[in-house]
Amino acid sequence: MNPIKKRRKAIIDQSNCVACGCCEKICPLQAIVVVGGIMAKVNPEKCVGCGKCAKKCPASIIHIQEVEA
């Protein structure tokens, strides 16, 4: 039986995002983009769950979660 692989990914509470761009600037893999000046969006293919964006977010709306790979 194969165990389910888990990976860490950034999750943004988009309903509370003010599109300040702090996360976009700090992400070392350019996995986050601010869309239309409205909200930040994570590209799950690029995100490695390092947590830099979560630490930098002034609104504390980014969380790192384990998701199935």
Predicted model as a PDB file, atoms N, CA, C, CB and O in Angstrom, pLDDT in the B-factor column:
MODEL        1                                                                  
ATOM      1  N   MET A   1       0.839  -1.177   0.000  1.00 63.00           N  
ATOM      2  CA  MET A   1       0.000   0.000   0.000  1.00 63.00           C  
ATOM      3  C   MET A   1       0.890   1.249   0.000  1.00 63.00           C  
ATOM      4  CB  MET A   1      -0.958  -0.007   1.221  1.00 63.00           C  
ATOM      5  O   MET A   1       1.825   1.351   0.794  1.00 63.00           O  
ATOM      6  N   ASN A   2       0.594   2.191  -0.890  1.00 67.00           N  
ATOM      7  CA  ASN A   2       1.370   3.422  -0.966  1.00 67.00           C  
ATOM      8  C   ASN A   2       0.779   4.472  -0.041  1.00 67.00           C  
ATOM      9  CB  ASN A   2       1.419   3.947  -2.409  1.00 67.00           C  
ATOM     10  O   ASN A   2      -0.422   4.740  -0.086  1.00 67.00           O  
ATOM     11  N   PRO A   3       1.621   5.068   0.800  1.00 75.00           N  
ATOM     12  CA  PRO A   3       1.111   6.149   1.646  1.00 75.00           C  
ATOM     13  C   PRO A   3       0.820   7.385   0.786  1.00 75.00           C  
ATOM     14  CB  PRO A   3       2.129   6.494   2.774  1.00 75.00           C  
ATOM     15  O   PRO A   3       1.475   7.621  -0.229  1.00 75.00           O  
ATOM     16  N   ILE A   4      -0.153   8.149   1.205  1.00 79.00           N  
ATOM     17  CA  ILE A   4      -0.494   9.379   0.473  1.00 79.00           C  
ATOM     18  C   ILE A   4       0.573  10.421   0.749  1.00 79.00           C  
ATOM     19  CB  ILE A   4      -1.907   9.914   0.880  1.00 79.00           C  
ATOM     20  O   ILE A   4       0.877  10.730   1.902  1.00 79.00           O  
ATOM     21  N   LYS A   5       1.139  10.960  -0.328  1.00 83.00           N  
ATOM     22  CA  LYS A   5       2.165  11.985  -0.172  1.00 83.00           C  
ATOM     23  C   LYS A   5       1.505  13.323   0.108  1.00 83.00           C  
ATOM     24  CB  LYS A   5       3.060  12.071  -1.429  1.00 83.00           C  
ATOM     25  O   LYS A   5       0.479  13.668  -0.477  1.00 83.00           O  
ATOM     26  N   LYS A   6       2.119  14.065   1.015  1.00 86.00           N  
ATOM     27  CA  LYS A   6       1.619  15.388   1.369  1.00 86.00           C  
ATOM     28  C   LYS A   6       2.700  16.415   1.059  1.00 86.00           C  
ATOM     29  CB  LYS A   6       1.202  15.452   2.869  1.00 86.00           C  
ATOM     30  O   LYS A   6       3.894  16.150   1.196  1.00 86.00           O  
ATOM     31  N   ARG A   7       2.256  17.575   0.645  1.00 93.00           N  
ATOM     32  CA  ARG A   7       3.164  18.695   0.389  1.00 93.00           C  
ATOM     33  C   ARG A   7       2.576  19.937   1.029  1.00 93.00           C  
ATOM     34  CB  ARG A   7       3.394  18.911  -1.143  1.00 93.00           C  
ATOM     35  O   ARG A   7       1.361  20.076   1.173  1.00 93.00           O  
ATOM     36  N   ARG A   8       3.470  20.834   1.407  1.00 96.00           N  
ATOM     37  CA  ARG A   8       3.039  22.095   2.000  1.00 96.00           C  
ATOM     38  C   ARG A   8       2.815  23.127   0.894  1.00 96.00           C  
ATOM     39  CB  ARG A   8       4.084  22.608   3.031  1.00 96.00           C  
ATOM     40  O   ARG A   8       3.617  23.254  -0.031  1.00 96.00           O  
ATOM     41  N   LYS A   9       1.707  23.860   1.013  1.00 97.00           N  
ATOM     42  CA  LYS A   9       1.355  24.889   0.038  1.00 97.00           C  
ATOM     43  C   LYS A   9       0.788  26.102   0.766  1.00 97.00           C  
ATOM     44  CB  LYS A   9       0.337  24.347  -1.001  1.00 97.00           C  
ATOM     45  O   LYS A   9       0.186  25.980   1.833  1.00 97.00           O  
ATOM     46  N   ALA A  10       0.991  27.267   0.171  1.00 98.00           N  
ATOM     47  CA  ALA A  10       0.411  28.495   0.714  1.00 98.00           C  
ATOM     48  C   ALA A  10      -1.051  28.577   0.300  1.00 98.00           C  
ATOM     49  CB  ALA A  10       1.194  29.751   0.227  1.00 98.00           C  
ATOM     50  O   ALA A  10      -1.401  28.304  -0.848  1.00 98.00           O  
ATOM     51  N   ILE A  11      -1.898  28.957   1.249  1.00 97.00           N  
ATOM     52  CA  ILE A  11      -3.321  29.148   1.011  1.00 97.00           C  
ATOM     53  C   ILE A  11      -3.646  30.584   1.422  1.00 97.00           C  
ATOM     54  CB  ILE A  11      -4.198  28.095   1.807  1.00 97.00           C  
ATOM     55  O   ILE A  11      -3.341  31.002   2.539  1.00 97.00           O  
ATOM     56  N   ILE A  12      -4.268  31.333   0.509  1.00 97.00           N  
ATOM     57  CA  ILE A  12      -4.600  32.729   0.776  1.00 97.00           C  
ATOM     58  C   ILE A  12      -6.100  32.869   0.981  1.00 97.00           C  
ATOM     59  CB  ILE A  12      -4.123  33.639  -0.376  1.00 97.00           C  
ATOM     60  O   ILE A  12      -6.895  32.379   0.179  1.00 97.00           O  
ATOM     61  N   ASP A  13      -6.482  33.547   2.067  1.00 97.00           N  
ATOM     62  CA  ASP A  13      -7.887  33.878   2.303  1.00 97.00           C  
ATOM     63  C   ASP A  13      -8.199  35.060   1.388  1.00 97.00           C  
ATOM     64  CB  ASP A  13      -8.177  34.218   3.839  1.00 97.00           C  
ATOM     65  O   ASP A  13      -8.055  36.218   1.782  1.00 97.00           O  
ATOM     66  N   GLN A  14      -8.625  34.759   0.173  1.00 92.00           N  
ATOM     67  CA  GLN A  14      -8.796  35.793  -0.847  1.00 92.00           C  
ATOM     68  C   GLN A  14      -9.886  36.801  -0.510  1.00 92.00           C  
ATOM     69  CB  GLN A  14      -9.105  35.153  -2.164  1.00 92.00           C  
ATOM     70  O   GLN A  14      -9.857  37.924  -1.012  1.00 92.00           O  
ATOM     71  N   SER A  15     -10.838  36.427   0.321  1.00 94.00           N  
ATOM     72  CA  SER A  15     -11.909  37.364   0.675  1.00 94.00           C  
ATOM     73  C   SER A  15     -11.383  38.509   1.538  1.00 94.00           C  
ATOM     74  CB  SER A  15     -13.036  36.631   1.412  1.00 94.00           C  
ATOM     75  O   SER A  15     -12.014  39.564   1.618  1.00 94.00           O  
ATOM     76  N   ASN A  16     -10.234  38.309   2.183  1.00 96.00           N  
ATOM     77  CA  ASN A  16      -9.658  39.355   3.024  1.00 96.00           C  
ATOM     78  C   ASN A  16      -8.374  39.952   2.454  1.00 96.00           C  
ATOM     79  CB  ASN A  16      -9.384  38.805   4.391  1.00 96.00           C  
ATOM     80  O   ASN A  16      -7.754  40.802   3.094  1.00 96.00           O  
ATOM     81  N   CYS A  17      -7.968  39.522   1.263  1.00 97.00           N  
ATOM     82  CA  CYS A  17      -6.745  40.018   0.632  1.00 97.00           C  
ATOM     83  C   CYS A  17      -6.962  41.438   0.120  1.00 97.00           C  
ATOM     84  CB  CYS A  17      -6.307  39.088  -0.524  1.00 97.00           C  
ATOM     85  O   CYS A  17      -7.974  41.728  -0.518  1.00 97.00           O  
ATOM     86  N   VAL A  18      -5.994  42.330   0.407  1.00 95.00           N  
ATOM     87  CA  VAL A  18      -6.080  43.715  -0.057  1.00 95.00           C  
ATOM     88  C   VAL A  18      -5.124  43.980  -1.216  1.00 95.00           C  
ATOM     89  CB  VAL A  18      -5.782  44.676   1.091  1.00 95.00           C  
ATOM     90  O   VAL A  18      -4.945  45.128  -1.621  1.00 95.00           O  
ATOM     91  N   ALA A  19      -4.511  42.932  -1.748  1.00 96.00           N  
ATOM     92  CA  ALA A  19      -3.636  43.026  -2.924  1.00 96.00           C  
ATOM     93  C   ALA A  19      -2.474  43.992  -2.726  1.00 96.00           C  
ATOM     94  CB  ALA A  19      -4.440  43.454  -4.127  1.00 96.00           C  
ATOM     95  O   ALA A  19      -2.140  44.759  -3.630  1.00 96.00           O  
ATOM     96  N   CYS A  20      -1.859  43.957  -1.551  1.00 97.00           N  
ATOM     97  CA  CYS A  20      -0.742  44.871  -1.271  1.00 97.00           C  
ATOM     98  C   CYS A  20       0.524  44.477  -2.028  1.00 97.00           C  
ATOM     99  CB  CYS A  20      -0.453  44.904   0.227  1.00 97.00           C  
ATOM    100  O   CYS A  20       1.377  45.322  -2.298  1.00 97.00           O  
ATOM    101  N   GLY A  21       0.647  43.187  -2.372  1.00 97.00           N  
ATOM    102  CA  GLY A  21       1.785  42.718  -3.153  1.00 97.00           C  
ATOM    103  C   GLY A  21       2.989  42.281  -2.350  1.00 97.00           C  
ATOM    104  O   GLY A  21       3.998  41.888  -2.935  1.00 97.00           O  
ATOM    105  N   CYS A  22       2.921  42.333  -1.036  1.00 98.00           N  
ATOM    106  CA  CYS A  22       4.060  41.913  -0.200  1.00 98.00           C  
ATOM    107  C   CYS A  22       4.431  40.460  -0.448  1.00 98.00           C  
ATOM    108  CB  CYS A  22       3.739  42.115   1.281  1.00 98.00           C  
ATOM    109  O   CYS A  22       5.613  40.128  -0.529  1.00 98.00           O  
ATOM    110  N   CYS A  23       3.443  39.598  -0.567  1.00 98.00           N  
ATOM    111  CA  CYS A  23       3.698  38.173  -0.791  1.00 98.00           C  
ATOM    112  C   CYS A  23       4.320  37.937  -2.164  1.00 98.00           C  
ATOM    113  CB  CYS A  23       2.398  37.369  -0.656  1.00 98.00           C  
ATOM    114  O   CYS A  23       5.218  37.109  -2.316  1.00 98.00           O  
ATOM    115  N   GLU A  24       3.839  38.659  -3.141  1.00 98.00           N  
ATOM    116  CA  GLU A  24       4.348  38.522  -4.504  1.00 98.00           C  
ATOM    117  C   GLU A  24       5.831  38.899  -4.559  1.00 98.00           C  
ATOM    118  CB  GLU A  24       3.532  39.402  -5.477  1.00 98.00           C  
ATOM    119  O   GLU A  24       6.619  38.249  -5.246  1.00 98.00           O  
ATOM    120  N   LYS A  25       6.197  39.946  -3.836  1.00 98.00           N  
ATOM    121  CA  LYS A  25       7.588  40.422  -3.838  1.00 98.00           C  
ATOM    122  C   LYS A  25       8.532  39.475  -3.101  1.00 98.00           C  
ATOM    123  CB  LYS A  25       7.665  41.803  -3.208  1.00 98.00           C  
ATOM    124  O   LYS A  25       9.685  39.324  -3.503  1.00 98.00           O  
ATOM    125  N   ILE A  26       8.059  38.830  -2.022  1.00 98.00           N  
ATOM    126  CA  ILE A  26       8.935  38.000  -1.176  1.00 98.00           C  
ATOM    127  C   ILE A  26       9.066  36.563  -1.683  1.00 98.00           C  
ATOM    128  CB  ILE A  26       8.408  37.981   0.249  1.00 98.00           C  
ATOM    129  O   ILE A  26      10.021  35.877  -1.320  1.00 98.00           O  
ATOM    130  N   CYS A  27       8.135  36.093  -2.511  1.00 98.00           N  
ATOM    131  CA  CYS A  27       8.150  34.698  -2.956  1.00 98.00           C  
ATOM    132  C   CYS A  27       9.375  34.402  -3.822  1.00 98.00           C  
ATOM    133  CB  CYS A  27       6.867  34.375  -3.734  1.00 98.00           C  
ATOM    134  O   CYS A  27       9.541  35.000  -4.885  1.00 98.00           O  
ATOM    135  N   PRO A  28      10.239  33.477  -3.372  1.00 98.00           N  
ATOM    136  CA  PRO A  28      11.466  33.186  -4.122  1.00 98.00           C  
ATOM    137  C   PRO A  28      11.232  32.443  -5.432  1.00 98.00           C  
ATOM    138  CB  PRO A  28      12.392  32.384  -3.269  1.00 98.00           C  
ATOM    139  O   PRO A  28      12.116  32.402  -6.287  1.00 98.00           O  
ATOM    140  N   LEU A  29      10.050  31.857  -5.595  1.00 98.00           N  
ATOM    141  CA  LEU A  29       9.762  31.080  -6.799  1.00 98.00           C  
ATOM    142  C   LEU A  29       8.714  31.738  -7.698  1.00 98.00           C  
ATOM    143  CB  LEU A  29       9.297  29.698  -6.413  1.00 98.00           C  
ATOM    144  O   LEU A  29       8.241  31.125  -8.654  1.00 98.00           O  
ATOM    145  N   GLN A  30       8.355  32.979  -7.392  1.00 98.00           N  
ATOM    146  CA  GLN A  30       7.327  33.699  -8.150  1.00 98.00           C  
ATOM    147  C   GLN A  30       6.047  32.874  -8.276  1.00 98.00           C  
ATOM    148  CB  GLN A  30       7.854  34.062  -9.544  1.00 98.00           C  
ATOM    149  O   GLN A  30       5.429  32.823  -9.340  1.00 98.00           O  
ATOM    150  N   ALA A  31       5.663  32.236  -7.183  1.00 98.00           N  
ATOM    151  CA  ALA A  31       4.473  31.393  -7.177  1.00 98.00           C  
ATOM    152  C   ALA A  31       3.201  32.175  -6.855  1.00 98.00           C  
ATOM    153  CB  ALA A  31       4.645  30.271  -6.181  1.00 98.00           C  
ATOM    154  O   ALA A  31       2.102  31.626  -6.923  1.00 98.00           O  
ATOM    155  N   ILE A  32       3.345  33.463  -6.503  1.00 98.00           N  
ATOM    156  CA  ILE A  32       2.194  34.285  -6.151  1.00 98.00           C  
ATOM    157  C   ILE A  32       2.143  35.496  -7.073  1.00 98.00           C  
ATOM    158  CB  ILE A  32       2.257  34.725  -4.664  1.00 98.00           C  
ATOM    159  O   ILE A  32       3.153  36.152  -7.327  1.00 98.00           O  
ATOM    160  N   VAL A  33       0.941  35.775  -7.565  1.00 98.00           N  
ATOM    161  CA  VAL A  33       0.737  36.969  -8.383  1.00 98.00           C  
ATOM    162  C   VAL A  33      -0.511  37.694  -7.882  1.00 98.00           C  
ATOM    163  CB  VAL A  33       0.601  36.601  -9.902  1.00 98.00           C  
ATOM    164  O   VAL A  33      -1.473  37.069  -7.433  1.00 98.00           O  
ATOM    165  N   VAL A  34      -0.475  39.025  -7.968  1.00 97.00           N  
ATOM    166  CA  VAL A  34      -1.657  39.821  -7.648  1.00 97.00           C  
ATOM    167  C   VAL A  34      -2.443  39.953  -8.944  1.00 97.00           C  
ATOM    168  CB  VAL A  34      -1.279  41.241  -7.040  1.00 97.00           C  
ATOM    169  O   VAL A  34      -1.935  40.462  -9.944  1.00 97.00           O  
ATOM    170  N   VAL A  35      -3.684  39.489  -8.915  1.00 96.00           N  
ATOM    171  CA  VAL A  35      -4.524  39.438 -10.102  1.00 96.00           C  
ATOM    172  C   VAL A  35      -5.424  40.677 -10.157  1.00 96.00           C  
ATOM    173  CB  VAL A  35      -5.372  38.144 -10.114  1.00 96.00           C  
ATOM    174  O   VAL A  35      -6.242  40.905  -9.265  1.00 96.00           O  
ATOM    175  N   GLY A  36      -5.260  41.459 -11.205  1.00 94.00           N  
ATOM    176  CA  GLY A  36      -6.128  42.605 -11.443  1.00 94.00           C  
ATOM    177  C   GLY A  36      -6.139  43.649 -10.354  1.00 94.00           C  
ATOM    178  O   GLY A  36      -7.080  44.437 -10.262  1.00 94.00           O  
ATOM    179  N   GLY A  37      -5.098  43.672  -9.514  1.00 94.00           N  
ATOM    180  CA  GLY A  37      -5.058  44.629  -8.421  1.00 94.00           C  
ATOM    181  C   GLY A  37      -6.112  44.375  -7.360  1.00 94.00           C  
ATOM    182  O   GLY A  37      -6.411  45.251  -6.549  1.00 94.00           O  
ATOM    183  N   ILE A  38      -6.680  43.159  -7.369  1.00 95.00           N  
ATOM    184  CA  ILE A  38      -7.783  42.842  -6.463  1.00 95.00           C  
ATOM    185  C   ILE A  38      -7.383  41.845  -5.378  1.00 95.00           C  
ATOM    186  CB  ILE A  38      -8.951  42.291  -7.249  1.00 95.00           C  
ATOM    187  O   ILE A  38      -7.723  42.025  -4.209  1.00 95.00           O  
ATOM    188  N   MET A  39      -6.649  40.779  -5.774  1.00 96.00           N  
ATOM    189  CA  MET A  39      -6.284  39.744  -4.806  1.00 96.00           C  
ATOM    190  C   MET A  39      -5.067  38.974  -5.279  1.00 96.00           C  
ATOM    191  CB  MET A  39      -7.456  38.786  -4.570  1.00 96.00           C  
ATOM    192  O   MET A  39      -4.759  38.936  -6.470  1.00 96.00           O  
ATOM    193  N   ALA A  40      -4.388  38.366  -4.336  1.00 97.00           N  
ATOM    194  CA  ALA A  40      -3.227  37.535  -4.641  1.00 97.00           C  
ATOM    195  C   ALA A  40      -3.691  36.112  -4.894  1.00 97.00           C  
ATOM    196  CB  ALA A  40      -2.186  37.579  -3.490  1.00 97.00           C  
ATOM    197  O   ALA A  40      -4.655  35.639  -4.292  1.00 97.00           O  
ATOM    198  N   LYS A  41      -2.991  35.441  -5.792  1.00 97.00           N  
ATOM    199  CA  LYS A  41      -3.334  34.061  -6.132  1.00 97.00           C  
ATOM    200  C   LYS A  41      -2.054  33.229  -6.151  1.00 97.00           C  
ATOM    201  CB  LYS A  41      -4.071  33.984  -7.511  1.00 97.00           C  
ATOM    202  O   LYS A  41      -1.027  33.668  -6.668  1.00 97.00           O  
ATOM    203  N   VAL A  42      -2.123  32.021  -5.582  1.00 97.00           N  
ATOM    204  CA  VAL A  42      -0.980  31.116  -5.519  1.00 97.00           C  
ATOM    205  C   VAL A  42      -1.041  30.124  -6.678  1.00 97.00           C  
ATOM    206  CB  VAL A  42      -0.946  30.367  -4.164  1.00 97.00           C  
ATOM    207  O   VAL A  42      -2.090  29.547  -6.961  1.00 97.00           O  
ATOM    208  N   ASN A  43       0.097  29.935  -7.345  1.00 97.00           N  
ATOM    209  CA  ASN A  43       0.211  28.884  -8.353  1.00 97.00           C  
ATOM    210  C   ASN A  43       0.692  27.635  -7.606  1.00 97.00           C  
ATOM    211  CB  ASN A  43       1.207  29.294  -9.540  1.00 97.00           C  
ATOM    212  O   ASN A  43       1.861  27.567  -7.227  1.00 97.00           O  
ATOM    213  N   PRO A  44      -0.183  26.649  -7.387  1.00 94.00           N  
ATOM    214  CA  PRO A  44       0.195  25.477  -6.595  1.00 94.00           C  
ATOM    215  C   PRO A  44       1.300  24.636  -7.230  1.00 94.00           C  
ATOM    216  CB  PRO A  44      -1.009  24.616  -6.372  1.00 94.00           C  
ATOM    217  O   PRO A  44       1.975  23.876  -6.535  1.00 94.00           O  
ATOM    218  N   GLU A  45       1.488  24.764  -8.529  1.00 95.00           N  
ATOM    219  CA  GLU A  45       2.549  24.014  -9.203  1.00 95.00           C  
ATOM    220  C   GLU A  45       3.930  24.559  -8.834  1.00 95.00           C  
ATOM    221  CB  GLU A  45       2.352  24.064 -10.727  1.00 95.00           C  
ATOM    222  O   GLU A  45       4.907  23.811  -8.804  1.00 95.00           O  
ATOM    223  N   LYS A  46       4.009  25.850  -8.557  1.00 97.00           N  
ATOM    224  CA  LYS A  46       5.288  26.483  -8.225  1.00 97.00           C  
ATOM    225  C   LYS A  46       5.551  26.553  -6.724  1.00 97.00           C  
ATOM    226  CB  LYS A  46       5.332  27.872  -8.802  1.00 97.00           C  
ATOM    227  O   LYS A  46       6.706  26.536  -6.297  1.00 97.00           O  
ATOM    228  N   CYS A  47       4.500  26.629  -5.926  1.00 97.00           N  
ATOM    229  CA  CYS A  47       4.637  26.821  -4.473  1.00 97.00           C  
ATOM    230  C   CYS A  47       5.258  25.596  -3.808  1.00 97.00           C  
ATOM    231  CB  CYS A  47       3.267  27.121  -3.840  1.00 97.00           C  
ATOM    232  O   CYS A  47       4.851  24.462  -4.064  1.00 97.00           O  
ATOM    233  N   VAL A  48       6.257  25.842  -2.946  1.00 96.00           N  
ATOM    234  CA  VAL A  48       6.897  24.762  -2.196  1.00 96.00           C  
ATOM    235  C   VAL A  48       6.589  24.849  -0.701  1.00 96.00           C  
ATOM    236  CB  VAL A  48       8.405  24.793  -2.417  1.00 96.00           C  
ATOM    237  O   VAL A  48       7.109  24.060   0.088  1.00 96.00           O  
ATOM    238  N   GLY A  49       5.747  25.805  -0.312  1.00 97.00           N  
ATOM    239  CA  GLY A  49       5.340  25.915   1.088  1.00 97.00           C  
ATOM    240  C   GLY A  49       6.412  26.403   2.025  1.00 97.00           C  
ATOM    241  O   GLY A  49       6.451  25.988   3.183  1.00 97.00           O  
ATOM    242  N   CYS A  50       7.287  27.277   1.556  1.00 97.00           N  
ATOM    243  CA  CYS A  50       8.397  27.754   2.398  1.00 97.00           C  
ATOM    244  C   CYS A  50       7.925  28.644   3.546  1.00 97.00           C  
ATOM    245  CB  CYS A  50       9.400  28.516   1.549  1.00 97.00           C  
ATOM    246  O   CYS A  50       8.595  28.726   4.575  1.00 97.00           O  
ATOM    247  N   GLY A  51       6.780  29.311   3.382  1.00 98.00           N  
ATOM    248  CA  GLY A  51       6.217  30.132   4.446  1.00 98.00           C  
ATOM    249  C   GLY A  51       6.658  31.584   4.475  1.00 98.00           C  
ATOM    250  O   GLY A  51       6.220  32.340   5.342  1.00 98.00           O  
ATOM    251  N   LYS A  52       7.508  31.987   3.557  1.00 98.00           N  
ATOM    252  CA  LYS A  52       7.973  33.383   3.547  1.00 98.00           C  
ATOM    253  C   LYS A  52       6.819  34.351   3.335  1.00 98.00           C  
ATOM    254  CB  LYS A  52       9.028  33.588   2.455  1.00 98.00           C  
ATOM    255  O   LYS A  52       6.777  35.415   3.954  1.00 98.00           O  
ATOM    256  N   CYS A  53       5.886  33.990   2.465  1.00 98.00           N  
ATOM    257  CA  CYS A  53       4.742  34.858   2.194  1.00 98.00           C  
ATOM    258  C   CYS A  53       3.863  35.012   3.434  1.00 98.00           C  
ATOM    259  CB  CYS A  53       3.916  34.303   1.027  1.00 98.00           C  
ATOM    260  O   CYS A  53       3.387  36.108   3.728  1.00 98.00           O  
ATOM    261  N   ALA A  54       3.649  33.918   4.157  1.00 98.00           N  
ATOM    262  CA  ALA A  54       2.814  33.943   5.355  1.00 98.00           C  
ATOM    263  C   ALA A  54       3.418  34.842   6.426  1.00 98.00           C  
ATOM    264  CB  ALA A  54       2.624  32.528   5.904  1.00 98.00           C  
ATOM    265  O   ALA A  54       2.701  35.561   7.121  1.00 98.00           O  
ATOM    266  N   LYS A  55       4.730  34.798   6.554  1.00 98.00           N  
ATOM    267  CA  LYS A  55       5.408  35.639   7.541  1.00 98.00           C  
ATOM    268  C   LYS A  55       5.365  37.113   7.149  1.00 98.00           C  
ATOM    269  CB  LYS A  55       6.856  35.190   7.710  1.00 98.00           C  
ATOM    270  O   LYS A  55       5.305  37.981   8.019  1.00 98.00           O  
ATOM    271  N   LYS A  56       5.393  37.401   5.859  1.00 97.00           N  
ATOM    272  CA  LYS A  56       5.450  38.778   5.360  1.00 97.00           C  
ATOM    273  C   LYS A  56       4.076  39.443   5.278  1.00 97.00           C  
ATOM    274  CB  LYS A  56       6.097  38.798   3.996  1.00 97.00           C  
ATOM    275  O   LYS A  56       3.989  40.670   5.331  1.00 97.00           O  
ATOM    276  N   CYS A  57       3.021  38.675   5.151  1.00 98.00           N  
ATOM    277  CA  CYS A  57       1.680  39.224   4.949  1.00 98.00           C  
ATOM    278  C   CYS A  57       1.252  40.118   6.120  1.00 98.00           C  
ATOM    279  CB  CYS A  57       0.671  38.088   4.763  1.00 98.00           C  
ATOM    280  O   CYS A  57       1.128  39.639   7.248  1.00 98.00           O  
ATOM    281  N   PRO A  58       1.023  41.423   5.859  1.00 97.00           N  
ATOM    282  CA  PRO A  58       0.643  42.324   6.956  1.00 97.00           C  
ATOM    283  C   PRO A  58      -0.759  42.045   7.507  1.00 97.00           C  
ATOM    284  CB  PRO A  58       0.717  43.761   6.483  1.00 97.00           C  
ATOM    285  O   PRO A  58      -1.069  42.424   8.636  1.00 97.00           O  
ATOM    286  N   ALA A  59      -1.601  41.386   6.716  1.00 96.00           N  
ATOM    287  CA  ALA A  59      -2.963  41.078   7.160  1.00 96.00           C  
ATOM    288  C   ALA A  59      -3.074  39.682   7.784  1.00 96.00           C  
ATOM    289  CB  ALA A  59      -3.926  41.192   5.987  1.00 96.00           C  
ATOM    290  O   ALA A  59      -4.135  39.308   8.284  1.00 96.00           O  
ATOM    291  N   SER A  60      -1.978  38.914   7.756  1.00 97.00           N  
ATOM    292  CA  SER A  60      -1.948  37.554   8.308  1.00 97.00           C  
ATOM    293  C   SER A  60      -3.038  36.656   7.736  1.00 97.00           C  
ATOM    294  CB  SER A  60      -2.084  37.607   9.812  1.00 97.00           C  
ATOM    295  O   SER A  60      -3.695  35.915   8.467  1.00 97.00           O  
ATOM    296  N   ILE A  61      -3.222  36.732   6.415  1.00 98.00           N  
ATOM    297  CA  ILE A  61      -4.277  35.922   5.777  1.00 98.00           C  
ATOM    298  C   ILE A  61      -3.716  34.775   4.942  1.00 98.00           C  
ATOM    299  CB  ILE A  61      -5.147  36.804   4.896  1.00 98.00           C  
ATOM    300  O   ILE A  61      -4.467  34.080   4.257  1.00 98.00           O  
ATOM    301  N   ILE A  62      -2.394  34.574   4.996  1.00 98.00           N  
ATOM    302  CA  ILE A  62      -1.784  33.470   4.264  1.00 98.00           C  
ATOM    303  C   ILE A  62      -1.371  32.404   5.265  1.00 98.00           C  
ATOM    304  CB  ILE A  62      -0.563  33.951   3.420  1.00 98.00           C  
ATOM    305  O   ILE A  62      -0.720  32.696   6.268  1.00 98.00           O  
ATOM    306  N   HIS A  63      -1.752  31.174   4.985  1.00 97.00           N  
ATOM    307  CA  HIS A  63      -1.442  30.051   5.865  1.00 97.00           C  
ATOM    308  C   HIS A  63      -0.801  28.945   5.039  1.00 97.00           C  
ATOM    309  CB  HIS A  63      -2.719  29.532   6.592  1.00 97.00           C  
ATOM    310  O   HIS A  63      -1.107  28.789   3.857  1.00 97.00           O  
ATOM    311  N   ILE A  64       0.080  28.188   5.655  1.00 97.00           N  
ATOM    312  CA  ILE A  64       0.706  27.057   4.999  1.00 97.00           C  
ATOM    313  C   ILE A  64      -0.026  25.795   5.456  1.00 97.00           C  
ATOM    314  CB  ILE A  64       2.241  26.983   5.322  1.00 97.00           C  
ATOM    315  O   ILE A  64      -0.161  25.532   6.651  1.00 97.00           O  
ATOM    316  N   GLN A  65      -0.490  25.031   4.485  1.00 96.00           N  
ATOM    317  CA  GLN A  65      -1.230  23.808   4.791  1.00 96.00           C  
ATOM    318  C   GLN A  65      -0.650  22.639   4.042  1.00 96.00           C  
ATOM    319  CB  GLN A  65      -2.705  23.965   4.454  1.00 96.00           C  
ATOM    320  O   GLN A  65      -0.052  22.793   2.978  1.00 96.00           O  
ATOM    321  N   GLU A  66      -0.836  21.462   4.613  1.00 94.00           N  
ATOM    322  CA  GLU A  66      -0.447  20.242   3.917  1.00 94.00           C  
ATOM    323  C   GLU A  66      -1.588  19.825   3.008  1.00 94.00           C  
ATOM    324  CB  GLU A  66      -0.086  19.105   4.918  1.00 94.00           C  
ATOM    325  O   GLU A  66      -2.746  19.772   3.421  1.00 94.00           O  
ATOM    326  N   VAL A  67      -1.239  19.530   1.759  1.00 88.00           N  
ATOM    327  CA  VAL A  67      -2.223  19.065   0.783  1.00 88.00           C  
ATOM    328  C   VAL A  67      -1.696  17.797   0.134  1.00 88.00           C  
ATOM    329  CB  VAL A  67      -2.522  20.159  -0.290  1.00 88.00           C  
ATOM    330  O   VAL A  67      -0.493  17.538   0.144  1.00 88.00           O  
ATOM    331  N   GLU A  68      -2.600  17.011  -0.429  1.00 83.00           N  
ATOM    332  CA  GLU A  68      -2.166  15.792  -1.120  1.00 83.00           C  
ATOM    333  C   GLU A  68      -1.384  16.154  -2.360  1.00 83.00           C  
ATOM    334  CB  GLU A  68      -3.369  14.905  -1.490  1.00 83.00           C  
ATOM    335  O   GLU A  68      -1.774  17.056  -3.101  1.00 83.00           O  
ATOM    336  N   ALA A  69      -0.278  15.457  -2.595  1.00 71.00           N  
ATOM    337  CA  ALA A  69       0.574  15.741  -3.750  1.00 71.00           C  
ATOM    338  C   ALA A  69      -0.032  15.180  -5.009  1.00 71.00           C  
ATOM    339  CB  ALA A  69       1.971  15.173  -3.547  1.00 71.00           C  
ATOM    340  O   ALA A  69       0.544  15.321  -6.088  1.00 71.00           O  
TER     341      ALA A  69                                                      
ENDMDL                                                                          
END                                                                             
